[in-house]
Amino acid sequence: MAGVERWERDVYEPARRKLPERQADFSTTSGIPIKALYTPEDRAGHDYEREVGYPGEYPFTRGVQPTMYRSRFWTMRQYAGFGTAEESNARYRYLLANGQTGLSVAFDLPTQIGYDSDHPMALSEVGKVGVAISSLEDMEILFRGIPLDQVSTSMTINATASTLLALYIAVGKRQGVPIKKLSGTTQNDILKEYVARGTYIYPPGPSMRLITDMFRYCAEELPLWNTISISGYHMREAGCTAAQEVGFTLSHAIAYVQAAIDAGLDVDSFAPRLSFFFVAQSHFFEEVAKFRAARRLWASIMRERFKAKDPRSWMLRFHTQTAGVSLTAQQPDNNVVRTALQALSAVLGGTQSLHTNSKDEALALPTEASAQLALRTQQIIAYETGVGDTVDPLAGSYYVEYLTDQVEAKAREYIEKIDSLGGSVRAIEQGFEQREIQEAAYRFQQEVERNERIIVGVNRFQVPEEIPVPILRVDTRARDEQIARLRRLRATRDQAAVDRCLEDLRQAALGTENVMPRILAAVENYATVGEIADTLRAVFGVQKESVVI
């Protein structure tokens, strides 16, 4: 300690008086204070093997795999989908030809909230923010020429996740792929929809029932499928801090695990297939620390709280997407730099898969060229920088280990607070998480407006004229084609078989039978996404939005 005190007194303070620091206080987005210097003293009293340990071993601070990227790189996914199934299929084949190693499907809003493309509520949104999928015919076109036993597919879908998984299974069966060989992820995280995103359909109780039914079905039938991707990304995009992202996400995960246990499932039968989804934001070292802290905290929760015995149940495996909210319409080329640094933090934090945003996403869906550049960003990190040549290269940094401890401690405080409110569902019903996010977002915006937080090209370093950027436009032709195909399907399918399947689904929903086999039978007989959702709406009801003040 004497050495640090001497340095502060004789070296640091005279220098600071001569050249004042840029600001009075330095802190992360989570409000963690940042000192000028970190030394071994900041690790005094810490147990390396218990708190940091080794890759592939509890508490997994340094990574869930012993070899990490020395064996293989993270899965490189580019979240994509727009217009019709034909257009999105062409984009997927383009990305795979350019070295993408996994698919990530974006669905349009009608598909996400259970409306067919010809529903009056859907007409202005068909194909706009993702691909329009109303039936098995659409899904077959979406994956035409893409062998499902050779790719891993992530689907960003929540309220209708059961139906989209059933459609994916049906396509695989038509390709001759054994169901047990299908691999991928359904987001299937409804709690964050109530908090931050809004694409829910049913009230929390029935929504949790659908999730646990999928847990049970996949445990028995789809051993390679990640049944849920518990997402902090959308809450962070809505404005929460890094510590809140971890705390709220893991609290939601606790709720899902407990619901599955209450439904009679053994924790080790489903926990190894849980996955997570985080953002990579711009505060570089806090983001690296966040990923490490989340792994350590989840391992402790699963082993100590839920008494999971299988080490795979302790592992927090996660996908990362760079921060959409950080992208600016001003000087969009700057977004390439932002995305590269955010992606690097995810890799140094040990992500299992990664999506890099395209530079034009603040303006529209990405063009083919900008999507290729975003993918090349990942490939340059993987093949040219050497950051994957050793496992967890930032471990042992006094600063990174300090931030890891601080993020974990703050996240644990949020989990304990949510527990005291009765768990995540009750906390959401009381508006706790929503208020916390609103307040964090407000603080951040105030800092930007006061120029306390600089956004390059927005509140400093502006340019008088912006250079026009080519953008992708989805026109009404895609909507018209989609609606025409849907109407042809309804005219030619076996309507009596569809009606029988929907009635069987209704009866299953009224009782305790697992609804997944009934949904699969319905989609295989060409019942539509909207018809299945309407059947469940009639049984479960719909969730009404509540305003949190």
C-alpha positions as CSV (number, residue, x, y, z in Angstrom):
1,M,0.0,0.0,0.0
2,A,2.9,2.3,0.7
3,G,3.9,2.3,-2.9
4,V,0.5,3.3,-4.1
5,E,0.3,6.1,-1.5
6,R,3.7,7.4,-2.5
7,W,2.8,7.3,-6.2
8,E,-0.5,9.2,-5.6
9,R,1.3,11.8,-3.4
10,D,4.5,12.3,-5.3
11,V,3.6,11.6,-8.9
12,Y,-0.2,11.6,-9.6
13,E,-1.4,14.6,-7.6
14,P,1.3,17.0,-8.9
15,A,0.5,15.9,-12.4
16,R,-3.2,16.4,-11.9
17,R,-2.7,19.9,-10.5
18,K,-0.5,20.8,-13.5
19,L,-2.9,19.3,-16.0
20,P,-6.5,18.9,-14.6
21,E,-8.4,15.8,-15.5
22,R,-11.1,15.9,-18.2
23,Q,-13.9,15.5,-15.6
24,A,-14.4,15.5,-11.9
25,D,-15.6,12.0,-11.7
26,F,-15.2,8.9,-13.8
27,S,-17.8,6.1,-13.7
28,T,-19.2,3.3,-15.9
29,T,-22.8,3.3,-17.2
30,S,-23.8,1.3,-14.1
31,G,-22.4,4.1,-11.9
32,I,-19.4,2.1,-10.9
33,P,-16.6,4.6,-9.9
34,I,-13.4,4.3,-11.9
35,K,-10.1,5.0,-10.1
36,A,-7.1,6.4,-11.9
37,L,-5.1,3.3,-11.2
38,Y,-5.6,-0.3,-10.2
39,T,-2.9,-2.4,-8.5
40,P,-2.5,-5.8,-6.7
41,E,-4.0,-4.1,-3.7
42,D,-7.4,-4.1,-5.4
43,R,-7.2,-7.9,-5.4
44,A,-6.1,-8.3,-1.8
45,G,-8.1,-10.9,0.0
46,H,-9.5,-12.4,-3.2
47,D,-9.4,-16.2,-3.9
48,Y,-8.3,-16.7,-7.5
49,E,-9.4,-20.3,-7.8
50,R,-12.8,-19.8,-6.1
51,E,-13.7,-16.5,-7.9
52,V,-11.9,-16.6,-11.2
53,G,-10.8,-20.2,-11.7
54,Y,-10.1,-21.9,-15.0
55,P,-11.9,-22.1,-18.3
56,G,-14.5,-24.9,-18.5
57,E,-14.7,-25.2,-14.8
58,Y,-17.0,-23.8,-12.1
59,P,-17.5,-20.8,-11.7
60,F,-16.9,-20.4,-15.4
61,T,-15.7,-16.8,-15.0
62,R,-13.1,-17.4,-17.7
63,G,-15.4,-19.2,-20.1
64,V,-17.6,-22.2,-20.5
65,Q,-15.2,-24.2,-22.7
66,P,-11.7,-25.2,-21.8
67,T,-10.3,-24.3,-25.2
68,M,-12.7,-21.5,-26.2
69,Y,-11.7,-20.1,-29.6
70,R,-8.5,-22.1,-29.9
71,S,-10.7,-25.0,-31.0
72,R,-13.3,-23.1,-33.0
73,F,-14.5,-19.5,-33.3
74,W,-17.8,-18.3,-32.1
75,T,-20.8,-18.8,-34.4
76,M,-21.0,-15.9,-36.7
77,R,-24.7,-15.0,-37.2
78,Q,-26.1,-12.0,-39.0
79,Y,-29.7,-11.3,-37.9
80,A,-31.6,-11.0,-41.2
81,G,-35.0,-11.2,-42.7
82,F,-37.3,-8.9,-44.7
83,G,-40.1,-9.0,-47.2
84,T,-41.2,-12.4,-48.4
85,A,-39.7,-15.8,-47.7
86,E,-38.1,-15.8,-51.2
87,E,-36.3,-12.5,-50.5
88,S,-35.0,-13.6,-47.1
89,N,-34.0,-17.0,-48.4
90,A,-31.8,-15.2,-51.0
91,R,-30.2,-13.1,-48.3
92,Y,-29.5,-16.2,-46.1
93,R,-27.8,-18.0,-49.0
94,Y,-25.8,-14.9,-49.8
95,L,-24.6,-14.6,-46.1
96,L,-23.8,-18.3,-45.9
97,A,-21.8,-18.1,-49.2
98,N,-19.8,-15.2,-47.6
99,G,-18.8,-17.2,-44.5
100,Q,-21.6,-16.9,-42.1
101,T,-21.7,-20.0,-39.9
102,G,-25.3,-19.8,-38.4
103,L,-28.6,-18.4,-39.4
104,S,-30.5,-15.8,-37.3
105,V,-34.1,-15.1,-38.5
106,A,-35.8,-11.8,-38.1
107,F,-39.6,-12.1,-38.3
108,D,-42.0,-9.2,-39.1
109,L,-44.2,-7.8,-36.4
110,P,-47.4,-9.6,-37.5
111,T,-45.7,-12.9,-37.2
112,Q,-44.3,-12.0,-33.8
113,I,-47.7,-11.2,-32.4
114,G,-49.7,-13.9,-34.1
115,Y,-51.4,-12.2,-37.0
116,D,-51.5,-13.5,-40.6
117,S,-50.3,-11.2,-43.3
118,D,-53.8,-10.5,-44.5
119,H,-55.2,-9.5,-41.1
120,P,-56.2,-5.8,-40.9
121,M,-53.8,-5.3,-38.0
122,A,-50.9,-6.5,-40.2
123,L,-51.3,-4.7,-43.5
124,S,-48.9,-1.8,-42.8
125,E,-46.2,-4.0,-41.3
126,V,-45.9,-7.1,-43.6
127,G,-42.3,-7.8,-44.2
128,K,-41.1,-4.5,-42.9
129,V,-38.8,-5.4,-39.9
130,G,-38.4,-9.1,-40.7
131,V,-39.7,-11.8,-42.9
132,A,-43.4,-12.5,-43.2
133,I,-44.3,-16.1,-42.1
134,S,-47.9,-17.2,-42.0
135,S,-47.8,-20.9,-42.9
136,L,-45.6,-24.0,-43.4
137,E,-45.5,-23.1,-47.1
138,D,-43.7,-19.8,-46.2
139,M,-41.3,-21.6,-43.9
140,E,-40.5,-24.2,-46.6
141,I,-39.6,-21.4,-49.0
142,L,-37.6,-19.6,-46.3
143,F,-35.2,-22.6,-45.9
144,R,-35.3,-23.8,-49.5
145,G,-31.8,-25.2,-50.4
146,I,-30.6,-24.8,-46.8
147,P,-30.0,-28.3,-45.2
148,L,-31.2,-28.0,-41.6
149,D,-29.0,-30.8,-40.4
150,Q,-25.9,-28.6,-41.4
151,V,-26.8,-25.2,-39.9
152,S,-27.8,-23.9,-36.5
153,T,-30.7,-21.5,-36.7
154,S,-31.6,-18.8,-34.2
155,M,-35.1,-17.5,-34.3
156,T,-36.0,-14.2,-32.6
157,I,-39.5,-15.1,-31.7
158,N,-41.3,-15.0,-28.4
159,A,-45.1,-15.0,-28.1
160,T,-45.4,-17.4,-31.1
161,A,-42.2,-19.3,-30.4
162,S,-44.0,-22.6,-30.1
163,T,-45.6,-22.2,-33.5
164,L,-42.4,-21.1,-35.2
165,L,-40.5,-24.0,-33.7
166,A,-43.2,-26.4,-34.9
167,L,-42.9,-24.9,-38.4
168,Y,-39.1,-25.4,-38.3
169,I,-39.6,-29.0,-37.2
170,A,-42.0,-29.6,-40.0
171,V,-39.6,-28.2,-42.6
172,G,-36.9,-30.5,-41.2
173,K,-39.1,-33.5,-41.5
174,R,-39.9,-32.6,-45.1
175,Q,-36.1,-32.4,-45.8
176,G,-35.7,-35.9,-44.2
177,V,-33.7,-34.5,-41.3
178,P,-34.3,-36.5,-38.0
179,I,-35.8,-34.2,-35.4
180,K,-33.1,-35.0,-33.0
181,K,-30.5,-33.5,-35.3
182,L,-32.1,-30.1,-35.5
183,S,-30.1,-27.5,-33.7
184,G,-30.7,-23.9,-32.9
185,T,-32.4,-21.5,-30.5
186,T,-35.8,-19.9,-30.1
187,Q,-35.7,-16.7,-28.1
188,N,-39.0,-17.6,-26.3
189,D,-38.4,-15.0,-23.5
190,I,-41.8,-13.5,-22.8
191,L,-40.9,-11.7,-19.5
192,K,-38.7,-9.1,-21.2
193,E,-41.5,-8.4,-23.7
194,Y,-43.7,-7.2,-20.8
195,V,-40.8,-5.1,-19.6
196,A,-39.2,-3.5,-22.6
197,R,-40.2,-4.8,-26.1
198,G,-44.0,-5.3,-26.2
199,T,-44.6,-8.3,-28.6
200,Y,-46.6,-10.3,-26.1
201,I,-50.0,-11.8,-26.7
202,Y,-51.2,-13.7,-23.7
203,P,-51.1,-12.9,-19.9
204,P,-48.0,-14.1,-18.0
205,G,-49.5,-17.3,-16.6
206,P,-50.5,-18.9,-19.9
207,S,-47.3,-17.6,-21.5
208,M,-45.2,-19.3,-18.9
209,R,-47.2,-22.5,-19.5
210,L,-46.3,-22.4,-23.2
211,I,-42.7,-22.0,-22.3
212,T,-42.6,-24.9,-19.9
213,D,-44.5,-27.1,-22.4
214,M,-41.7,-26.3,-24.9
215,F,-39.0,-27.1,-22.3
216,R,-40.6,-30.5,-21.7
217,Y,-41.1,-31.3,-25.4
218,C,-37.6,-30.3,-26.4
219,A,-36.0,-32.3,-23.5
220,E,-37.7,-35.4,-24.9
221,E,-37.5,-34.7,-28.7
222,L,-35.0,-32.0,-29.6
223,P,-31.8,-32.6,-27.5
224,L,-29.7,-30.1,-29.5
225,W,-32.3,-27.3,-29.4
226,N,-31.8,-24.3,-27.0
227,T,-35.4,-23.9,-25.8
228,I,-35.0,-20.3,-24.7
229,S,-32.6,-17.4,-25.1
230,I,-33.2,-15.3,-22.0
231,S,-32.6,-11.8,-23.2
232,G,-31.0,-8.8,-21.6
233,Y,-30.5,-7.2,-25.0
234,H,-33.8,-5.5,-25.4
235,M,-33.9,-4.2,-21.8
236,R,-30.4,-2.6,-22.4
237,E,-31.7,-1.2,-25.7
238,A,-34.5,0.4,-23.7
239,G,-32.0,2.1,-21.5
240,C,-31.0,-0.1,-18.6
241,T,-27.4,-0.2,-17.3
242,A,-25.0,-3.1,-17.6
243,A,-25.6,-4.2,-14.0
244,Q,-29.4,-4.0,-14.5
245,E,-29.1,-6.0,-17.7
246,V,-27.4,-8.9,-15.8
247,G,-29.7,-8.6,-12.7
248,F,-33.0,-8.5,-14.6
249,T,-32.0,-11.1,-17.1
250,L,-30.9,-13.6,-14.5
251,S,-34.0,-12.9,-12.4
252,H,-36.1,-13.8,-15.5
253,A,-34.1,-16.9,-15.9
254,I,-34.8,-17.8,-12.3
255,A,-38.5,-17.4,-12.9
256,Y,-38.3,-19.8,-15.9
257,V,-36.3,-22.4,-14.1
258,Q,-38.7,-22.3,-11.1
259,A,-41.8,-22.5,-13.4
260,A,-40.3,-25.6,-15.1
261,I,-39.5,-27.2,-11.7
262,D,-43.0,-26.4,-10.5
263,A,-44.3,-28.1,-13.6
264,G,-42.6,-31.3,-12.6
265,L,-39.4,-31.1,-14.6
266,D,-36.0,-32.1,-13.2
267,V,-33.7,-29.1,-13.4
268,D,-30.9,-31.1,-15.1
269,S,-33.3,-32.3,-17.8
270,F,-33.7,-28.8,-19.3
271,A,-31.1,-26.4,-17.8
272,P,-28.3,-27.5,-20.1
273,R,-30.3,-26.1,-23.0
274,L,-31.0,-22.7,-21.6
275,S,-29.1,-19.9,-23.3
276,F,-28.8,-16.2,-23.0
277,F,-28.7,-13.1,-25.2
278,F,-26.8,-9.9,-24.2
279,V,-25.8,-6.7,-25.9
280,A,-22.3,-5.5,-26.4
281,Q,-22.5,-1.7,-25.7
282,S,-19.8,0.9,-26.0
283,H,-18.2,1.1,-22.5
284,F,-15.6,-1.5,-23.5
285,F,-14.2,-2.8,-20.3
286,E,-17.5,-2.8,-18.4
287,E,-19.0,-4.9,-21.2
288,V,-16.1,-7.5,-20.9
289,A,-16.6,-7.5,-17.2
290,K,-20.4,-7.9,-17.5
291,F,-20.1,-11.1,-19.5
292,R,-17.6,-12.6,-17.0
293,A,-19.8,-11.6,-14.1
294,A,-22.9,-13.0,-15.6
295,R,-21.3,-16.4,-16.1
296,R,-20.0,-16.5,-12.5
297,L,-23.3,-15.4,-11.0
298,W,-25.4,-17.8,-13.0
299,A,-23.2,-20.8,-12.1
300,S,-23.7,-19.9,-8.4
301,I,-27.4,-19.6,-8.8
302,M,-27.8,-22.9,-10.6
303,R,-25.6,-24.9,-8.2
304,E,-26.5,-23.3,-4.9
305,R,-30.1,-22.1,-5.4
306,F,-31.5,-24.8,-7.7
307,K,-29.1,-27.6,-6.6
308,A,-28.4,-28.6,-10.2
309,K,-25.9,-31.5,-10.3
310,D,-24.9,-31.5,-14.0
311,P,-22.0,-29.0,-14.7
312,R,-23.7,-28.2,-18.0
313,S,-26.6,-26.8,-16.0
314,W,-24.2,-24.3,-14.4
315,M,-22.9,-22.9,-17.7
316,L,-24.2,-19.6,-19.0
317,R,-23.9,-19.8,-22.8
318,F,-24.8,-16.6,-24.6
319,H,-25.3,-14.9,-28.0
320,T,-24.3,-11.3,-28.3
321,Q,-25.5,-8.6,-30.6
322,T,-23.8,-5.2,-30.9
323,A,-25.8,-2.2,-29.7
324,G,-28.5,-1.1,-32.2
325,V,-29.3,1.9,-30.0
326,S,-25.8,3.1,-30.3
327,L,-26.0,3.4,-34.1
328,T,-26.5,7.0,-35.4
329,A,-28.2,8.3,-38.5
330,Q,-25.5,11.0,-38.5
331,Q,-22.3,10.0,-40.1
332,P,-23.3,6.3,-40.4
333,D,-19.7,5.2,-41.4
334,N,-18.9,5.9,-37.7
335,N,-21.1,2.9,-36.9
336,V,-18.6,0.6,-38.4
337,V,-16.1,1.6,-35.8
338,R,-18.6,1.4,-33.0
339,T,-19.7,-2.1,-34.0
340,A,-16.1,-3.4,-34.4
341,L,-15.2,-2.3,-30.8
342,Q,-18.4,-3.6,-29.4
343,A,-17.9,-7.0,-31.2
344,L,-14.3,-7.1,-29.8
345,S,-15.7,-6.7,-26.2
346,A,-18.0,-9.6,-26.8
347,V,-15.2,-11.8,-28.0
348,L,-12.9,-10.9,-25.2
349,G,-15.9,-11.6,-22.9
350,G,-16.3,-15.1,-24.2
351,T,-19.5,-15.1,-26.3
352,Q,-20.6,-18.3,-28.0
353,S,-22.2,-16.5,-31.0
354,L,-22.2,-13.0,-32.3
355,H,-24.2,-10.7,-34.6
356,T,-22.6,-7.4,-35.8
357,N,-25.0,-4.6,-36.7
358,S,-24.7,-3.0,-40.1
359,K,-23.8,0.7,-40.5
360,D,-27.1,1.7,-42.1
361,E,-29.5,0.2,-39.5
362,A,-30.3,3.5,-37.9
363,L,-31.8,4.4,-41.3
364,A,-33.4,1.1,-42.6
365,L,-32.9,-2.6,-42.9
366,P,-29.3,-3.3,-44.0
367,T,-28.4,-3.5,-47.6
368,E,-26.5,-6.6,-48.9
369,A,-23.3,-4.6,-49.0
370,S,-23.5,-3.3,-45.5
371,A,-24.5,-6.7,-44.2
372,Q,-21.4,-8.2,-45.8
373,L,-19.2,-5.5,-44.2
374,A,-20.7,-6.3,-40.8
375,L,-19.9,-10.0,-41.3
376,R,-16.4,-9.1,-42.4
377,T,-15.9,-7.2,-39.1
378,Q,-16.3,-10.5,-37.2
379,Q,-14.1,-12.3,-39.6
380,I,-11.3,-9.8,-39.3
381,I,-11.5,-10.0,-35.5
382,A,-11.4,-13.8,-35.7
383,Y,-8.7,-14.3,-38.3
384,E,-6.4,-11.2,-38.1
385,T,-6.2,-9.9,-34.5
386,G,-5.1,-13.0,-32.5
387,V,-7.6,-12.3,-29.7
388,G,-8.9,-15.8,-29.8
389,D,-5.5,-17.4,-29.5
390,T,-5.6,-17.6,-25.7
391,V,-8.5,-18.0,-23.4
392,D,-9.8,-15.0,-21.5
393,P,-6.8,-12.8,-22.3
394,L,-8.0,-9.9,-20.0
395,A,-8.2,-12.1,-16.9
396,G,-5.9,-10.9,-14.1
397,S,-6.2,-7.2,-15.2
398,Y,-6.7,-5.4,-11.9
399,Y,-9.2,-3.2,-13.5
400,V,-11.2,-5.9,-15.3
401,E,-11.4,-8.1,-12.2
402,Y,-12.5,-5.1,-10.1
403,L,-15.3,-4.3,-12.7
404,T,-16.3,-8.0,-12.8
405,D,-16.7,-8.0,-9.0
406,Q,-18.7,-4.7,-9.0
407,V,-21.1,-5.7,-11.8
408,E,-21.7,-9.0,-10.1
409,A,-22.4,-7.3,-6.8
410,K,-24.8,-4.8,-8.3
411,A,-26.6,-7.5,-10.3
412,R,-27.0,-9.6,-7.2
413,E,-28.6,-6.7,-5.4
414,Y,-31.2,-6.4,-8.1
415,I,-31.9,-10.1,-8.0
416,E,-32.4,-9.9,-4.2
417,K,-34.7,-6.9,-4.6
418,I,-36.8,-8.8,-7.2
419,D,-36.9,-11.8,-4.9
420,S,-38.2,-9.6,-2.1
421,L,-41.0,-8.4,-4.4
422,G,-42.1,-12.0,-5.1
423,G,-40.1,-12.8,-8.2
424,S,-39.9,-11.5,-11.7
425,V,-43.5,-11.8,-12.6
426,R,-44.7,-9.9,-9.5
427,A,-41.9,-7.3,-10.0
428,I,-43.0,-6.7,-13.6
429,E,-46.7,-6.5,-12.5
430,Q,-45.6,-3.9,-10.0
431,G,-43.6,-2.0,-12.6
432,F,-40.3,-2.2,-10.7
433,E,-38.1,-3.2,-13.7
434,Q,-39.9,-0.8,-16.0
435,R,-39.3,2.1,-13.7
436,E,-35.7,1.3,-13.2
437,I,-35.1,1.1,-16.9
438,Q,-37.0,4.4,-17.5
439,E,-34.9,6.2,-14.9
440,A,-31.6,4.8,-16.3
441,A,-32.6,5.8,-19.8
442,Y,-33.6,9.3,-18.6
443,R,-30.3,9.8,-16.8
444,F,-28.3,8.7,-19.9
445,Q,-30.2,11.1,-22.2
446,Q,-29.7,14.0,-19.7
447,E,-26.0,13.3,-19.8
448,V,-26.0,13.4,-23.6
449,E,-27.9,16.6,-23.6
450,R,-25.6,18.2,-21.1
451,N,-22.6,17.1,-23.1
452,E,-21.4,15.0,-20.2
453,R,-21.5,12.0,-22.4
454,I,-20.2,12.5,-25.9
455,I,-21.8,10.7,-28.9
456,V,-19.5,11.4,-31.9
457,G,-21.3,13.1,-34.7
458,V,-24.4,13.8,-32.6
459,N,-23.5,16.2,-29.8
460,R,-19.8,16.8,-30.8
461,F,-17.8,16.6,-34.1
462,Q,-20.9,17.2,-36.2
463,V,-20.5,17.9,-40.0
464,P,-22.6,20.4,-41.8
465,E,-23.8,18.1,-44.6
466,E,-24.5,14.4,-44.5
467,I,-23.5,12.1,-47.3
468,P,-26.5,10.2,-48.8
469,V,-26.5,6.5,-47.9
470,P,-28.2,3.9,-50.1
471,I,-30.9,2.1,-48.0
472,L,-33.0,-1.0,-48.5
473,R,-36.7,-0.3,-49.0
474,V,-39.4,-3.0,-48.7
475,D,-42.3,-2.1,-51.1
476,T,-45.9,-3.1,-51.1
477,R,-45.2,-5.7,-53.8
478,A,-43.8,-8.0,-51.1
479,R,-47.0,-7.6,-49.1
480,D,-49.3,-8.3,-52.0
481,E,-47.3,-11.4,-53.0
482,Q,-47.4,-12.7,-49.5
483,I,-51.2,-12.1,-49.1
484,A,-51.9,-13.8,-52.5
485,R,-49.9,-16.9,-51.5
486,L,-51.8,-17.1,-48.2
487,R,-55.2,-16.9,-49.8
488,R,-54.2,-19.6,-52.4
489,L,-53.2,-21.8,-49.5
490,R,-56.5,-21.4,-47.7
491,A,-58.4,-22.2,-50.9
492,T,-56.5,-25.5,-51.5
493,R,-55.7,-27.0,-48.1
494,D,-57.8,-29.6,-46.4
495,Q,-60.0,-27.3,-44.3
496,A,-61.6,-30.1,-42.3
497,A,-58.2,-31.4,-41.2
498,V,-57.2,-27.9,-40.2
499,D,-60.5,-27.5,-38.1
500,R,-59.9,-30.8,-36.4
501,C,-56.3,-29.8,-35.5
502,L,-57.3,-26.4,-34.1
503,E,-60.1,-28.0,-32.0
504,D,-57.6,-30.6,-30.6
505,L,-55.3,-27.7,-29.8
506,R,-58.1,-25.8,-28.0
507,Q,-58.9,-28.8,-25.9
508,A,-55.2,-29.3,-25.0
509,A,-54.9,-25.6,-24.0
510,L,-58.0,-25.9,-21.8
511,G,-56.5,-28.9,-20.0
512,T,-53.0,-29.8,-18.9
513,E,-51.8,-31.7,-22.0
514,N,-48.6,-30.4,-23.6
515,V,-49.7,-28.2,-26.5
516,M,-46.5,-28.7,-28.6
517,P,-47.6,-31.9,-30.4
518,R,-51.0,-30.3,-31.2
519,I,-49.3,-27.2,-32.6
520,L,-47.0,-29.4,-34.7
521,A,-50.0,-31.3,-36.1
522,A,-51.8,-28.1,-36.9
523,V,-48.9,-26.6,-38.9
524,E,-48.3,-29.8,-40.7
525,N,-51.9,-29.5,-42.0
526,Y,-51.2,-25.9,-43.0
527,A,-53.0,-24.1,-40.2
528,T,-51.6,-20.6,-40.1
529,V,-49.8,-18.7,-37.4
530,G,-52.8,-16.4,-37.0
531,E,-55.2,-19.3,-36.7
532,I,-53.2,-21.0,-34.0
533,A,-52.7,-17.8,-32.1
534,D,-56.4,-17.0,-32.3
535,T,-57.2,-20.5,-30.9
536,L,-55.0,-19.9,-27.9
537,R,-56.3,-16.3,-27.5
538,A,-59.8,-17.7,-27.1
539,V,-58.6,-19.9,-24.3
540,F,-55.9,-17.8,-22.6
541,G,-57.1,-14.3,-23.2
542,V,-54.8,-11.4,-24.1
543,Q,-52.5,-9.2,-22.1
544,K,-53.4,-5.5,-21.9
545,E,-50.6,-3.0,-21.8
546,S,-50.2,-1.2,-18.5
547,V,-48.6,2.3,-18.2
548,V,-45.9,2.5,-15.6
549,I,-45.4,5.9,-14.0
